[in-house]
Amino acid sequence: MAVSSRNPSARTTSPLNWVLYATMSPTVFREKGYRFFFFSLEESRMHVHVRSAEGEAKYWLEPDVELSRNHRLSDVQLNEVQRIVESHKDELIAAWQRHFLDSGY
């Protein structure tokens, strides 16, 4: 399928775009309806993006886990996500290092 700028659904359903999307924003894990992932071509400070049906957030991983930004997640959700990020911090840092340092991003 050719990708057309006039057909947004072609962009999202193209197998090539899905491969690029998976490579450029790899999912580290999913938990409680949240997807925890990285964007490959972004700033160098270690962080993780979190997305759910309700919204998204970004958390710094170092020096401490800290909310960087939030879009539409409630305080209850942010507290839950922060606990998840803190409990998976070592896994997220290891995944960051594999993805960004080992792959050359």
C-alpha positions as CSV (number, residue, x, y, z in Angstrom):
1,M,0.0,0.0,0.0
2,A,1.4,3.4,-0.9
3,V,1.5,6.0,1.7
4,S,-0.5,9.1,0.8
5,S,-0.4,12.4,2.7
6,R,-4.1,12.8,1.8
7,N,-5.2,9.5,3.3
8,P,-4.3,9.5,7.1
9,S,-5.5,5.9,7.5
10,A,-2.9,4.8,4.9
11,R,-0.2,6.3,7.0
12,T,-1.3,4.4,10.1
13,T,-2.1,1.1,8.5
14,S,1.0,0.8,6.3
15,P,3.1,-2.2,7.4
16,L,6.2,-0.1,6.9
17,N,4.9,2.6,9.1
18,W,4.1,0.1,11.8
19,V,7.7,-1.2,11.6
20,L,9.1,2.3,11.9
21,Y,6.7,3.2,14.7
22,A,7.7,0.0,16.7
23,T,11.4,0.8,16.1
24,M,11.2,4.5,16.9
25,S,9.0,4.2,19.9
26,P,9.5,0.8,21.4
27,T,7.2,-0.5,24.2
28,V,9.2,-1.5,27.3
29,F,6.1,-3.0,29.0
30,R,2.4,-2.6,29.6
31,E,0.7,-2.6,33.0
32,K,-2.8,-1.7,34.2
33,G,-3.8,-0.3,30.9
34,Y,-0.7,1.9,30.5
35,R,2.0,1.6,27.8
36,F,5.5,2.5,28.9
37,F,7.7,3.4,26.0
38,F,10.5,5.6,24.5
39,F,10.8,7.9,21.5
40,S,14.0,7.2,19.8
41,L,14.9,10.6,18.4
42,E,14.4,12.7,21.5
43,E,16.4,14.4,24.2
44,S,19.2,12.5,25.9
45,R,18.0,12.8,29.5
46,M,16.7,9.4,30.6
47,H,12.9,9.3,30.7
48,V,9.9,7.2,29.8
49,H,6.6,8.1,28.2
50,V,3.4,6.6,29.5
51,R,0.1,6.4,27.5
52,S,-3.4,5.2,28.3
53,A,-6.8,5.7,26.8
54,E,-7.3,8.7,29.1
55,G,-4.0,10.6,28.4
56,E,-0.3,10.5,28.6
57,A,2.6,11.6,30.8
58,K,6.4,11.7,30.7
59,Y,8.6,10.8,33.7
60,W,12.3,11.5,34.3
61,L,14.1,8.4,35.5
62,E,17.2,10.1,36.9
63,P,18.3,11.2,39.3
64,D,15.0,10.3,40.8
65,V,11.6,9.4,39.2
66,E,9.8,12.7,38.7
67,L,6.9,13.8,36.6
68,S,8.1,15.9,33.6
69,R,4.7,16.6,32.0
70,N,1.1,15.4,32.0
71,H,-1.7,15.5,29.5
72,R,-5.1,14.6,30.8
73,L,-4.2,11.9,33.4
74,S,-5.8,12.5,36.8
75,D,-3.9,12.8,40.1
76,V,-5.0,9.3,41.0
77,Q,-3.6,7.9,37.7
78,L,-0.4,9.9,38.0
79,N,0.2,8.5,41.5
80,E,-0.4,5.0,40.2
81,V,1.9,5.5,37.2
82,Q,4.6,7.0,39.4
83,R,4.5,3.8,41.6
84,I,4.7,1.6,38.6
85,V,7.7,3.6,37.2
86,E,9.4,3.5,40.5
87,S,8.9,-0.3,40.8
88,H,10.2,-0.9,37.3
89,K,13.0,1.8,37.4
90,D,15.9,-0.7,37.0
91,E,14.1,-2.4,34.1
92,L,13.4,0.9,32.4
93,I,17.0,2.1,32.8
94,A,18.3,-1.2,31.4
95,A,15.9,-0.9,28.5
96,W,17.0,2.7,27.9
97,Q,20.6,1.7,27.8
98,R,20.0,-1.2,25.4
99,H,17.9,0.9,23.1
100,F,19.9,4.2,23.1
101,L,23.4,3.2,23.9
102,D,23.7,-0.2,22.3
103,S,21.7,0.6,19.2
104,G,23.4,3.9,18.5
105,Y,20.4,6.2,18.8
